Amino acid sequence: MKIDIYCDETLPDLFTSSNQSDKNLLIGSLWIESELREDIKQKIKDLRSKHNVWGEIKWSKVSKSKESFYLELVDLFFSYKDRVRFRCIAVNPNEIIWAYHNDDKELGFYKFYYFVLDKWIRDFNEYSIFCDAKVNRDLSRLNKLHEILITSNRLSYIDRVQALPSKEVVLIQLTDLLLGAASSKLNSIKHTNMAKNNIINSTFAHSKS
């Protein structure tokens, strides 16, 4: 089976800031059977047309006027059941012993990316991994992540680990939406934006059903 994985993160500044915070950085991944890719993209396009919502899909852009659109996006995600899945991890920077990562926070960040991905990789499947593009001090980070995933998954095929601009990839944008809801829940973030609260409630109600 061929699987596409779309990745994003929320609150990445927690790794680089010197200020203490009680919040967790989240790294998320959307796992889609490759044969469904065009179908889900078309259905998202249909929802855009239905609700007249264009531009980038993003948690920070959730508003009352777009609430119905975003709620239907959540419904769409869950309609695929286990053929489209979401996995994320929460990392508390205050609990990290940076010496284990050579005091290199960027290195530590990509080690956690590895943990997000490696857990769900299965033998004899083929994987293409797409990460939201970000500026790295060490330009070899994604290549190294690719190499390590190949080494630890000898019976599967890791085709690529590639950075793409989220503004151009609607499935990374969907990852951002789900990650925003997860981050709000796990970090106990209180929103005055009721549309966001409704999307959080809908997401976690779906996950329990």
N, C-alpha and C positions, 0 to 999 in steps of 0.2 A: 504494500500500500504506500502511496505517496502522500506525504503530509507537508503542508505549508505552515510555518510558524511565524507569527508577527509579534514583535516585542516592543515594549515601551517601559518607561519608569516614571515614578512620581516622587517629588521632593528630593531630587538628586543633590541639591545644594546642601543637604544634611551631611554629606560625606566631605564636603570641602570647607564648610563653615567651622570657625573656631568656637562658635557659641553653642552652649548646651541646649538640647531640646528634648522634650518628652515624646516627640513624634517619630514614626518609623518611615524609612524609605521603603517603597514598594517597587519591585520589578515584576512585570506581568508579561504573559504570553498567551496568544490566541492560536489554538491548534485547529487547523481546518484540513479535512480531506481534500486533496488537490482538485479532485474532480468537481467539488462543490464551489470552487473559487469564483467562477464566472456567474454561477447562479446567485450566490449571496451578494455579489457586487451589483448585479442587475436588480435584485430586490431592494437593495439600499437606494439605488437610483430611482426606483419606482416610488419609494417612500419620500425621497426628496421632492419628486414631482407632485406627489399627493399633497404634501404639506408646504410646498413652495419654500423649502429650506435648502440653500446652497452654501457654498463655502466649506471651510474645514469643520468636520465633526470633532468636537473637543469638549471635555468635561467643563472647562472654564467658560464655554459658550452656552451652557445650558441656561435657559431662561423660561419664563412663563409662556411667552409667545411661541416657544419651540418645544414645549413640554410634551405635547402629543407625539411629535416626531420622535423625540428621544425615548419615550415610553415604548413606542412601536419598534424602535431599534432593539431595545432590550427583549421585547417579545420575539423578535426575529431571531436573535441569538439563541434563545432557549428553544425555539421551535425545531432546531436541528438536533436537539438532544446530544448524544455522545459523539456525533459526527463533527461537531464544532464545540471545542472545550476551552476553558479559560483556567490558567494556573498562575498564581502569583506567590511571592514570598515577601515577608515583612522583615526588615533588618533595622535593629536599633543601633545606630552608630556608637552610642555610649557604651555598648557591651562588646565592641570589637577590640581585640588586642592587635593593634596595628603592626606590632613587631612580627607577627606571623605572616604579614604581607609585605615584609621588607620596608615598613613605614611608607608604603606607596598606596595611597587611597584609590588611585585609578586602577591599580592591579587588584586591590580588594574588591572593587566594584565589579570587575569582570569575573572574578572568582564566584561571586554571588550569582551573576548571570549564568554561569555554568550550572549551578545548583538548580536554577529554575528549569533549565533545559534538559539536563541529563536524566532527571527523575522519570520523565515520561517517554524517553526514547526507547523503542522496542526493537528487538532483533528482526532483521529481514525487511524492515521498512526503509523508505527513502525520505529524507528530510531536506527541505530548503528553509533557511532561517533568515528572516528579514528584521533588522533592528532599526529603530529610529536613528537617523544620522545625528551624530554629536561630535564635537571637536575633542579629540584625544591628544594628550601630550605625546604618547607613544603611538605612532601610526600603525604599529603591527598588532594592536590589541585584538581586532576581530580575526585576523589570520591565525593568531595564537589560540584563540578560543576555538576556532575551526579545527585546528590540529589536535587539541586536547579532546574535543568531542569525538573525533575520529578514533583516537587512541583508546578511549574508554568505551567505545561502542563498535567493536570489530565486526560484529555480525549485522550491523545496519549500515546504510550508506548516507553519509552527511554530505549532500551535494554542495552546499555553500552556506556561508554566514556573511550576509551582505548588508551594508548600511544604505538606507533609502530615506529621502526626505518625507516626513509624515504628511506634509501638505499635499503630496502627490499620491499617497497610498491610503485608500479609504479603510483598509483592514487594519492598518496601524492606528488609524483614527478611532476605529471601533474599540481597539485595545485600550486606547487612552480613556474612552468613556467608561468601560468596565472597571478599569484601574482606578479612576477617580471615585467611583462608587465604593469600591473595596477600601481604598485609602481612607475615605471619610468614615466608613464604618469601623475599621480597625484602629484608626487614630482618634475616634470619638470626636470628630470635627462637627461642630454645630453650625448649620447653615440657616441664615435668614431667608435664603432663596428657597422657597417652598417647592419649586420645580425639582431642585436637586434632592430634597428630602423625599419627594414622591418617587424619584427614580431609584434612590437607594432602597426604599421600602419595596418597590416592585422587584428589583434585582434579587434581594435576599428572600422575598416571598417565593419567587420562582425557584431559587436554589434549594428550598426546603420541600418543594412539591415533587 
